[in-house]
Amino acid sequence: MTAFICFEHTGNMSSKPASQIASESAKQARQCEGFSLIEVLVALAISSVVIVATATLIHMVARTFDRGARAVDAADRLVLALERLASDFGSARFVVWKTAGGAALAFRSEQADGEKPARVIFVGGESIGSGPQRDELVSLTVERSGGVTRLVRRRAAWTGPDALIEQASWRDAVVLIEGNLDISFLFGRIGFDGGLVWSKAWIGETTLPRFVRLILRDRSTGSDPVGEADFIVHADAPLACGRADAGLDCVSHVLPAAKRHASLEGNSG
């Protein structure tokens, strides 16, 4: 089968010489030559291959760009989370709060226990908003749902040592870090020999930790995306120790007598 493209000649040929008529007839025959069906199908096939290849290339470029954009966004979010944690731990206060077991230094880290998630609670300086800076309760909870682990920050009003932390009204939940990760904290103190001693929990202590280390582990690869980030707790004494008339025992005056005696006995041993 052949598809023809023809151009009709409408001029008066009876008055033309035979040689001219023959020449024009040959020219018209050449104009009526067309494409075969096979040639048309081959052209369509080539066009289809070109279109499919172009669409595939565009899709791959778009997917690579989207993957790169997500990776950059995840890295930016991780940097912001580390900055938030550095600000929170750096503003930790050397104050006392009221617990079910009595007064204690306002810094506590609990490990996960059954359905109870791991959590760090302390009093820090409020750094959100443009109003007057006040102290607030800060909660960092490691929550798991399916295969995703989240580090969630919450805050609550700090009304002073008489406020029961078990009755705190937490609000403003913000997911700092999430992913297929294992998230944990370590707490460092200066040992008697001047070296660092790390603990997984911080409960009932008479001092604040000197350092807090965030440990992230990718459950798929085992890698640590932050390389064990360390945060400095700047407060090592209550604000009262900053007064000109403060004595050397200003730190021990923060805690009740029983706590002070237990601390001294522990240090002497």
FENUR-V796649 format. One record per residue. N is the residue number from 1. PHI is phi as a letter, one per 30 degrees, with the letter a starting at -180 (999 if undefined). OMEGA is omega in degrees with one decimal (* if undefined). D_LAST is the distance of its C-alpha to the last C-alpha in whole Angstrom. Layout:
((N	PHI	OMEGA	D_LAST) (N	PHI	OMEGA	D_LAST))
This chain:
((1	999	-177.9	106) (2	b	175.7	106) (3	c	-174.5	105) (4	c	172.3	108) (5	b	-172.2	108) (6	c	178.0	111) (7	b	-177.3	113) (8	d	178.6	117) (9	c	-174.0	119) (10	c	-179.0	122) (11	d	179.5	124) (12	d	-175.0	128) (13	c	-176.8	128) (14	d	-176.6	132) (15	c	-177.4	133) (16	c	177.2	131) (17	d	-177.0	132) (18	d	-179.2	131) (19	d	179.1	129) (20	d	179.1	127) (21	d	-179.8	127) (22	d	179.6	125) (23	d	179.7	123) (24	d	178.0	121) (25	d	178.1	121) (26	d	178.6	119) (27	d	179.3	117) (28	d	178.7	117) (29	d	178.2	116) (30	d	179.2	113) (31	d	-178.9	112) (32	d	176.2	112) (33	d	-176.3	109) (34	b	178.3	106) (35	c	176.6	103) (36	d	-179.9	103) (37	d	179.3	100) (38	d	178.8	98) (39	d	178.2	98) (40	d	-179.9	96) (41	d	178.0	94) (42	d	179.1	93) (43	d	178.1	92) (44	d	179.9	90) (45	d	178.6	88) (46	d	178.7	87) (47	d	179.9	86) (48	d	178.8	84) (49	d	179.7	82) (50	d	-179.1	82) (51	d	-179.6	81) (52	d	179.4	78) (53	d	178.7	77) (54	d	179.1	76) (55	d	178.4	75) (56	d	179.0	72) (57	d	178.4	71) (58	d	179.7	71) (59	d	180.0	69) (60	d	178.4	67) (61	d	-180.0	66) (62	d	179.8	65) (63	d	177.6	63) (64	d	178.6	61) (65	d	-179.7	61) (66	d	178.3	60) (67	d	177.9	57) (68	d	178.4	56) (69	d	177.8	56) (70	d	178.8	54) (71	d	177.6	51) (72	d	179.7	52) (73	d	178.6	51) (74	d	178.4	48) (75	d	178.4	46) (76	d	179.4	47) (77	d	179.3	45) (78	d	178.1	42) (79	d	178.8	42) (80	d	178.5	43) (81	d	179.2	40) (82	d	176.9	37) (83	d	178.0	39) (84	d	179.8	38) (85	d	178.5	34) (86	d	178.6	34) (87	d	-178.9	35) (88	d	-178.2	33) (89	d	178.8	30) (90	d	-179.0	31) (91	c	-179.3	31) (92	e	-176.2	28) (93	c	175.1	28) (94	c	-177.6	24) (95	b	-179.7	26) (96	c	172.4	25) (97	b	-177.1	27) (98	c	178.1	28) (99	b	178.5	27) (100	d	179.5	28) (101	c	179.9	24) (102	j	-179.1	24) (103	d	-179.6	24) (104	a	177.7	22) (105	d	-169.2	21) (106	d	172.1	25) (107	a	-177.5	24) (108	b	175.4	24) (109	b	-179.0	25) (110	c	175.9	26) (111	d	179.7	27) (112	d	-179.3	31) (113	b	-177.5	31) (114	i	178.0	35) (115	d	179.7	37) (116	d	-176.6	34) (117	d	173.6	34) (118	d	-175.3	31) (119	a	173.8	30) (120	c	-180.0	28) (121	b	177.1	29) (122	a	176.2	28) (123	c	-179.5	30) (124	b	178.2	32) (125	d	179.5	35) (126	d	-179.8	38) (127	b	178.9	40) (128	c	-179.9	43) (129	j	-176.3	46) (130	c	-179.3	48) (131	d	178.6	47) (132	d	-178.4	44) (133	d	-179.9	41) (134	b	174.8	39) (135	d	179.2	35) (136	b	172.6	35) (137	d	179.0	34) (138	b	178.4	33) (139	b	175.5	33) (140	c	-173.5	33) (141	c	175.6	34) (142	c	-174.4	35) (143	c	-179.7	38) (144	c	177.3	40) (145	b	-175.4	44) (146	i	178.0	46) (147	c	-176.8	45) (148	c	176.0	44) (149	c	-178.2	41) (150	b	169.7	40) (151	c	-172.4	38) (152	c	176.8	39) (153	c	174.0	38) (154	b	178.2	38) (155	b	179.6	38) (156	b	-179.7	38) (157	d	175.9	38) (158	c	-176.3	35) (159	c	178.3	36) (160	k	-175.0	33) (161	e	-177.6	30) (162	d	-179.0	32) (163	d	176.8	33) (164	d	-177.7	32) (165	d	177.6	32) (166	d	-179.4	33) (167	c	-179.1	36) (168	d	178.9	36) (169	c	-175.4	40) (170	d	-178.3	39) (171	b	175.2	42) (172	h	178.3	44) (173	d	179.3	43) (174	b	176.9	43) (175	d	-180.0	43) (176	d	-177.3	41) (177	b	174.7	41) (178	a	178.6	43) (179	l	177.6	44) (180	d	-169.0	43) (181	b	163.2	40) (182	c	-176.2	36) (183	c	179.0	34) (184	a	178.8	30) (185	b	168.9	28) (186	b	-175.5	24) (187	b	-174.2	22) (188	c	175.7	20) (189	b	176.5	17) (190	d	-179.7	16) (191	d	-178.9	13) (192	d	179.5	11) (193	d	179.7	14) (194	i	178.9	16) (195	d	179.8	18) (196	d	175.6	19) (197	c	-175.7	17) (198	c	178.7	19) (199	b	178.2	19) (200	d	-179.3	22) (201	b	179.3	21) (202	b	-175.6	20) (203	b	175.7	20) (204	i	180.0	18) (205	d	179.5	16) (206	c	175.6	15) (207	b	173.0	17) (208	d	173.5	20) (209	d	178.7	20) (210	d	179.6	21) (211	b	171.7	24) (212	b	-178.8	26) (213	c	174.6	28) (214	c	179.3	31) (215	c	175.7	32) (216	c	176.6	35) (217	b	174.6	37) (218	d	-176.2	41) (219	d	-179.6	41) (220	d	-174.3	45) (221	c	-176.7	44) (222	i	-178.5	40) (223	d	177.8	40) (224	c	-175.6	38) (225	d	-179.1	40) (226	c	178.8	38) (227	i	177.7	36) (228	h	-178.1	32) (229	d	178.9	32) (230	c	178.8	29) (231	b	-177.8	29) (232	c	171.2	27) (233	c	-171.9	26) (234	d	-175.2	27) (235	d	173.1	25) (236	b	178.4	22) (237	a	176.9	23) (238	d	-179.6	25) (239	d	-179.6	29) (240	d	179.7	28) (241	d	179.0	26) (242	d	178.7	29) (243	d	-177.9	31) (244	d	-177.2	32) (245	c	-177.7	31) (246	d	177.8	27) (247	c	179.9	25) (248	d	-179.1	21) (249	c	-176.4	20) (250	d	-179.9	22) (251	d	-176.7	20) (252	d	-180.0	18) (253	d	-179.0	21) (254	d	-176.0	22) (255	c	175.9	20) (256	d	-175.2	20) (257	e	-178.7	18) (258	d	179.5	17) (259	d	-178.9	16) (260	d	-178.4	14) (261	d	179.1	12) (262	d	178.8	11) (263	d	-179.4	10) (264	d	178.8	9) (265	d	179.1	6) (266	d	-179.7	5) (267	d	-178.9	5) (268	d	-179.6	4) (269	d	*	0))
